[in-house]
Amino acid sequence: MKTNLAAMILSIASLTSMNASAQWSLAPSSAELKFLSTKVFTNKQSVTETSSFHTLSGKVSDEGELHLTVNLGSVDTQVSIRDQRLRDWVFEVAKYQNAEISAKIDKANFSDLTVGKPLRIKQSLILKTHGKSLPLAADLQLVKDLDGSIHVASISPILLDVKQLGLNEGVEKLIEVMGLASINQQIPITFYGRFIES
């Protein structure tokens, strides 16, 4: 499954270690940020659905500072009414248009990144949205391509607790309107992206 934001950060870090003046940008057409949501019905049966955000931008500076922006209004569940409910009730895009992900990458850890050889790393991230900051941990894989670009993917999902971000009230409204027993508040997130020198 294509995934995680943090990984792309790391890939860029390896490149900046080889070129002190380099900066790297996320190729928007390559980026995919996906999340899983599990609905539990009143009869105790459940269903898990995959959704995604389509509008992402990101850069890594020559100092290893990562900044990634996720446009919350670009959420896509493949059901238009559900998209609108998420925008209005959960993400509240009228007040909070974006989520911001940042990290400080240790460039020294990526000096040995070679073409075609995957590098697995663990990276701390900070997610900011709805006036809150949440620390996250990502398990990422970086692969350098022949053209010098870096492919970054999450190896395992990043678990996000919607209650910690204050999104649970909107989720409760979804539960009520849809007549559900519950929606799992632990949301697995994955990322894939390619960074190119800019």
KAVEN-V963624 format. One record per residue. N is the residue number from 1. OMEGA is omega in radians with two decimals (NA if undefined). NEAR is the number of other ideal C-beta (glycine too) atoms within 12 Angstrom. D_FIRST is the distance of its C-alpha to the first C-alpha in Angstrom with 2 decimals. Layout:
N/OMEGA/NEAR/D_FIRST
N/OMEGA/NEAR/D_FIRST
//
This chain:
1/-3.13/20/0.00
2/-3.00/26/3.77
3/-2.43/33/6.29
4/-3.09/50/9.85
5/-3.04/50/13.30
6/-3.08/48/15.21
7/-3.10/51/13.78
8/3.11/53/15.10
9/-3.06/47/18.30
10/-3.13/49/18.71
11/3.14/53/18.27
12/-3.14/51/20.99
13/-3.13/42/23.07
14/-3.14/43/23.33
15/-3.12/42/24.63
16/3.11/36/27.10
17/-3.14/30/28.44
18/-3.12/25/29.55
19/-2.99/20/30.91
20/-3.09/14/32.53
21/-3.05/14/32.86
22/2.92/28/29.34
23/-3.03/25/27.16
24/-3.11/44/23.61
25/3.07/31/22.02
26/3.04/40/18.54
27/-3.01/28/18.32
28/-3.09/25/17.74
29/-3.11/14/16.56
30/-2.92/27/13.61
31/3.05/38/12.44
32/3.03/36/9.80
33/-3.06/48/10.19
34/3.05/34/8.78
35/3.14/39/10.52
36/3.04/26/11.37
37/-3.11/35/15.07
38/3.11/23/17.09
39/3.08/27/20.50
40/-3.11/20/23.32
41/-3.11/16/26.17
42/3.09/13/29.82
43/3.09/11/29.88
44/3.02/11/27.31
45/-3.10/12/24.62
46/3.08/18/21.22
47/3.11/18/18.21
48/-3.07/18/14.76
49/3.12/22/13.50
50/3.09/26/10.61
51/-3.08/32/12.23
52/2.96/30/11.93
53/-3.04/37/14.48
54/-3.07/23/15.48
55/-3.13/25/18.22
56/3.00/37/17.57
57/-3.11/30/19.99
58/3.11/44/20.42
59/2.98/33/22.74
60/-3.11/45/23.59
61/3.12/26/27.34
62/3.06/23/29.30
63/3.12/22/29.91
64/3.12/31/26.26
65/3.13/24/26.09
66/3.04/44/22.74
67/-3.14/33/22.78
68/3.12/44/19.94
69/3.11/29/20.83
70/3.09/40/18.77
71/-3.07/27/20.83
72/3.12/34/20.72
73/-3.12/25/22.44
74/-3.14/27/19.55
75/-3.11/35/17.63
76/3.08/25/16.50
77/-3.07/27/16.27
78/3.02/15/17.56
79/-2.96/16/20.82
80/-3.12/12/23.34
81/3.11/15/25.50
82/3.05/23/22.67
83/-3.09/24/21.58
84/3.11/19/25.23
85/3.09/26/25.64
86/3.13/37/22.77
87/-3.02/28/24.35
88/-2.96/22/27.83
89/-3.06/28/27.62
90/-3.08/39/24.65
91/3.12/36/23.98
92/-3.00/25/27.61
93/3.05/27/26.94
94/3.13/11/30.70
95/-3.06/16/31.09
96/-3.03/25/27.74
97/-3.00/20/26.07
98/2.86/27/23.57
99/-3.09/42/21.67
100/3.10/28/22.22
101/-3.12/43/20.29
102/3.12/31/22.40
103/3.02/39/22.64
104/-3.06/21/25.16
105/3.05/41/23.88
106/-3.04/22/26.15
107/-3.12/31/26.50
108/-3.11/15/28.38
109/-3.02/24/25.35
110/-3.11/35/23.88
111/-3.10/18/27.08
112/3.12/16/26.08
113/-3.12/34/22.82
114/-3.08/18/23.37
115/3.04/20/21.95
116/-3.12/14/19.22
117/-3.09/16/19.35
118/3.06/23/16.30
119/-3.14/31/17.54
120/-3.11/23/16.12
121/3.00/36/17.66
122/-3.04/25/18.13
123/3.04/42/18.96
124/-3.14/24/20.85
125/2.99/37/20.23
126/3.07/26/22.44
127/3.13/37/21.31
128/3.04/23/24.27
129/3.12/33/24.76
130/3.10/27/27.50
131/-3.12/14/29.90
132/3.06/20/28.03
133/-3.08/18/26.37
134/3.08/29/23.81
135/3.14/21/22.89
136/3.08/35/19.33
137/-3.10/24/18.01
138/3.04/40/14.82
139/-2.93/27/13.68
140/3.02/45/12.60
141/3.13/33/12.51
142/3.09/47/14.73
143/3.10/32/15.67
144/-3.13/34/18.82
145/3.13/25/19.36
146/-3.13/11/22.79
147/3.11/15/23.48
148/3.11/25/23.14
149/-3.11/29/20.03
150/3.07/47/17.41
151/-3.09/41/13.64
152/3.13/55/12.08
153/3.03/39/8.69
154/3.13/40/8.55
155/3.11/29/8.69
156/-3.11/22/9.14
157/2.99/28/9.34
158/-3.10/36/12.56
159/-3.12/24/14.96
160/3.11/35/17.20
161/-3.06/22/20.47
162/3.14/33/21.66
163/3.14/21/25.20
164/3.10/20/25.32
165/3.14/29/24.79
166/-3.12/23/27.38
167/-3.00/33/25.16
168/3.12/23/26.26
169/3.08/19/29.25
170/3.10/29/27.22
171/3.11/31/24.97
172/3.10/20/28.24
173/3.08/19/29.48
174/3.14/30/26.48
175/-3.11/26/27.19
176/-3.08/16/30.83
177/-3.09/19/30.50
178/3.12/24/28.02
179/-3.10/14/30.11
180/2.99/24/27.44
181/3.14/18/28.18
182/2.93/22/25.46
183/-3.12/36/22.06
184/-3.11/26/20.19
185/3.02/27/20.81
186/-3.03/22/18.13
187/3.05/34/15.06
188/-3.11/29/11.69
189/3.06/39/10.26
190/-3.12/36/7.36
191/2.94/49/8.28
192/3.07/35/8.39
193/3.10/48/11.94
194/3.11/34/14.85
195/3.14/47/18.23
196/-3.14/30/21.48
197/-3.11/27/25.01
198/NA/22/27.08
//
